[in-house]
């Protein structure tokens, strides 16, 4: 099914495992480029690499706590204009 979102960008938080990762993979399967976030960098980088390899989309992985202003700013800074 074509949702008309191929080539768009999405932010997915808590995306290194579970529902967040599932959402990121579902969007990537539709051709959506991603900015993904989680607090722990190693599992986040693993998720980013797996999504890039499986779906061929751009993935920016930003580790940090989005409950802080600095964490939110880092995620937003990774978003293409």
Secondary structure, DSSP 8 states (H G I E B T S, - for coil): ---S-TT-EEEEES-SSHHHHHHHHHHHHTT-EEEEEES-HHHHHHHHHHHHHHH---EEEEES-TTSHHHHHHHHHTS--
